[in-house]
Amino acid sequence: MNLVNYITAIAPSLPPISAQLYEYIFAANGVFIRAKRSGMEVLWLIAYGQIRGLAVVEPYLLWEGKKIPGSFLNKMLDEAKTCINEVLWYLWQESDWVLSKPQQSSSPTSVTPIYQSLVDTDYSIALVEVHSHGDMPPVPSIQDNADEQGFRIYVILGCVNSHPKINVRIGLAGYFCPIPACMIFEDFDKSFIEDTYEY
């Protein structure tokens, strides 16, 4: 089994994922990246192009299990409002969703988890990683992009004390794909927090 596979989309239906990390898909409508892990399977466009003779491929997010309870989002937002520093949380599914706030070093413009080892930690099992930007907009920074190299959902909460906003994206090996918050959060209320995703 290869770490990374390279697949040419001869037909619209793709073979099952066999790479350990991810796969590049060359299709009529561009180059896509595809991967699967516990909790989700994804495929999205990373480079638009026209390649004649190949099949068109459509992006997707296959989400396993329940969406994240809205109460978890409320709890994180309430905590972010009380902190002058950025805050970091991890979420993953067991029989139900689990929300964890790891030990962390933070400032008004950064937050870093503190672990002796990343083996068997909340970080290693997290499907979703959330951090706050305080009263700043939830726009990923250069440092966020550099830090968020894993395969998971990355969420930023911003403008928390004025007009709360949320930014949600899938991350995989330094590639990112914005998605609507309602795809992962249950009973997402736009009147409570604004989604920065452009529909």
C-alpha positions as CSV (number, residue, x, y, z in Angstrom):
1,M,0.0,0.0,0.0
2,N,1.5,3.4,-1.1
3,L,1.5,6.4,1.1
4,V,0.3,8.5,-1.8
5,N,-1.4,7.4,-5.0
6,Y,-1.9,9.0,-8.4
7,I,-5.1,8.1,-10.2
8,T,-6.4,9.0,-13.7
9,A,-10.2,9.3,-13.8
10,I,-11.0,7.2,-16.9
11,A,-14.6,6.8,-15.6
12,P,-16.8,8.9,-13.3
13,S,-16.8,6.2,-10.6
14,L,-13.4,6.0,-8.8
15,P,-11.8,2.9,-7.3
16,P,-11.8,2.6,-3.5
17,I,-9.1,4.6,-1.7
18,S,-6.0,2.5,-1.2
19,A,-3.4,5.1,-0.2
20,Q,-2.3,5.4,3.4
21,L,-2.3,9.2,3.3
22,Y,-4.0,10.6,0.3
23,E,-4.5,10.4,-3.5
24,Y,-4.3,12.8,-6.3
25,I,-7.1,12.4,-8.9
26,F,-6.5,13.7,-12.4
27,A,-9.9,14.4,-14.0
28,A,-11.4,16.3,-16.9
29,N,-12.1,19.2,-14.7
30,G,-8.8,19.4,-12.9
31,V,-6.7,17.8,-10.2
32,F,-8.4,16.7,-7.0
33,I,-7.1,15.4,-3.6
34,R,-8.9,12.5,-1.9
35,A,-8.5,10.7,1.5
36,K,-10.3,8.8,4.2
37,R,-10.0,8.6,7.9
38,S,-12.1,7.5,10.8
39,G,-15.1,9.9,10.7
40,M,-15.0,11.2,7.2
41,E,-14.0,10.7,3.5
42,V,-13.3,13.8,1.3
43,L,-12.5,14.7,-2.3
44,W,-12.1,18.3,-3.5
45,L,-10.5,20.3,-6.3
46,I,-7.0,21.7,-5.7
47,A,-6.1,22.8,-9.2
48,Y,-8.7,23.7,-11.9
49,G,-7.9,22.7,-15.4
50,Q,-9.3,21.0,-18.5
51,I,-7.9,17.6,-19.4
52,R,-9.5,16.2,-22.5
53,G,-10.5,12.5,-22.6
54,L,-10.9,12.0,-18.8
55,A,-14.1,11.8,-16.8
56,V,-15.5,14.7,-14.7
57,V,-15.2,14.2,-11.0
58,E,-17.4,15.9,-8.4
59,P,-16.2,16.9,-4.9
60,Y,-17.7,15.4,-1.7
61,L,-17.5,15.2,2.0
62,L,-18.8,11.9,3.5
63,W,-19.5,12.4,7.2
64,E,-19.9,9.4,9.4
65,G,-22.1,9.4,12.4
66,K,-23.8,12.4,14.0
67,K,-23.1,16.1,13.5
68,I,-21.5,18.0,16.4
69,P,-24.1,19.2,18.9
70,G,-24.8,22.9,18.7
71,S,-24.4,23.1,22.5
72,F,-20.6,22.4,22.0
73,L,-20.4,25.4,19.7
74,N,-22.2,27.5,22.2
75,K,-19.8,26.4,25.0
76,M,-16.7,27.1,23.0
77,L,-18.0,30.5,21.9
78,D,-19.0,31.4,25.5
79,E,-15.5,30.4,26.7
80,A,-13.8,32.4,23.9
81,K,-15.7,35.5,25.0
82,T,-14.3,35.3,28.5
83,C,-10.6,35.0,27.4
84,I,-8.3,37.7,26.1
85,N,-6.1,35.0,24.7
86,E,-6.8,32.6,21.9
87,V,-8.3,29.2,23.0
88,L,-7.9,25.7,21.5
89,W,-10.3,22.7,21.6
90,Y,-10.4,19.3,20.0
91,L,-13.5,17.2,19.1
92,W,-13.9,13.6,18.2
93,Q,-16.6,10.9,18.1
94,E,-16.8,7.9,20.4
95,S,-20.4,6.7,21.2
96,D,-21.1,10.5,21.4
97,W,-19.1,13.6,20.6
98,V,-16.2,14.5,23.0
99,L,-15.0,18.0,23.5
100,S,-11.5,18.5,25.0
101,K,-9.5,21.6,25.9
102,P,-5.8,20.5,26.0
103,Q,-3.2,22.2,28.2
104,Q,-2.0,25.1,26.1
105,S,0.2,28.1,25.9
106,S,-1.7,31.1,24.5
107,S,-1.5,34.8,23.8
108,P,-4.0,37.3,22.2
109,T,-2.6,36.2,18.8
110,S,-1.6,32.6,19.2
111,V,-2.3,29.3,20.9
112,T,-0.2,26.1,21.0
113,P,-1.0,22.8,22.7
114,I,1.5,21.5,25.3
115,Y,2.3,17.8,25.1
116,Q,5.3,15.7,26.0
117,S,4.4,13.4,23.1
118,L,1.7,13.5,20.4
119,V,1.2,9.7,20.7
120,D,-2.2,8.8,22.3
121,T,-3.2,12.4,22.9
122,D,-6.4,14.3,22.1
123,Y,-4.5,15.8,19.2
124,S,-3.8,12.4,17.6
125,I,-7.5,11.3,17.6
126,A,-9.2,14.7,17.0
127,L,-11.4,14.9,13.9
128,V,-12.1,18.6,14.4
129,E,-9.8,21.3,15.7
130,V,-11.2,24.6,16.8
131,H,-9.4,27.8,18.0
132,S,-10.6,31.3,18.6
133,H,-9.3,34.6,17.3
134,G,-10.8,36.7,20.0
135,D,-12.3,39.9,18.5
136,M,-10.3,39.5,15.3
137,P,-12.0,38.1,12.2
138,P,-11.9,34.3,11.8
139,V,-9.5,34.5,8.8
140,P,-6.8,31.8,8.7
141,S,-3.4,33.4,9.3
142,I,-0.1,32.4,7.6
143,Q,0.8,30.7,10.9
144,D,-2.6,28.9,11.0
145,N,-1.9,27.5,7.5
146,A,1.6,26.4,8.5
147,D,0.3,24.7,11.7
148,E,-2.8,23.0,10.2
149,Q,-1.1,20.3,8.2
150,G,-3.1,17.3,9.5
151,F,-6.1,15.6,8.0
152,R,-9.1,17.0,9.9
153,I,-11.7,19.8,10.0
154,Y,-10.3,23.1,11.1
155,V,-12.6,25.8,12.7
156,I,-11.9,29.4,13.7
157,L,-14.2,31.5,15.9
158,G,-13.8,35.2,15.5
159,C,-15.3,38.6,16.4
160,V,-16.6,36.8,19.5
161,N,-17.6,39.9,21.5
162,S,-19.2,41.9,18.8
163,H,-20.7,39.9,15.9
164,P,-19.5,36.2,16.3
165,K,-18.3,34.6,13.1
166,I,-17.1,31.1,12.2
167,N,-14.8,29.8,9.5
168,V,-14.8,26.0,8.7
169,R,-12.5,24.2,6.3
170,I,-11.2,20.7,5.6
171,G,-7.4,20.5,5.8
172,L,-5.2,17.8,4.3
173,A,-1.4,18.0,3.8
174,G,-1.5,21.7,3.5
175,Y,-4.5,21.8,1.1
176,F,-7.7,23.5,2.3
177,C,-11.3,23.4,1.3
178,P,-13.9,25.8,2.9
179,I,-17.2,24.2,3.8
180,P,-20.5,25.5,5.3
181,A,-20.6,25.2,9.1
182,C,-24.0,23.5,8.9
183,M,-22.2,20.4,7.3
184,I,-20.7,19.5,10.6
185,F,-22.6,21.4,13.3
186,E,-26.1,20.2,14.3
187,D,-28.9,22.9,14.3
188,F,-26.5,25.6,13.1
189,D,-28.1,29.0,13.8
190,K,-27.0,31.8,11.4
191,S,-28.7,34.4,13.7
192,F,-26.4,33.3,16.5
193,I,-23.1,33.1,14.6
194,E,-22.3,34.2,11.1
195,D,-20.8,31.7,8.7
196,T,-18.1,33.2,6.6
197,Y,-18.5,30.5,3.9
198,E,-19.6,32.0,0.6
199,Y,-22.5,30.0,-0.8
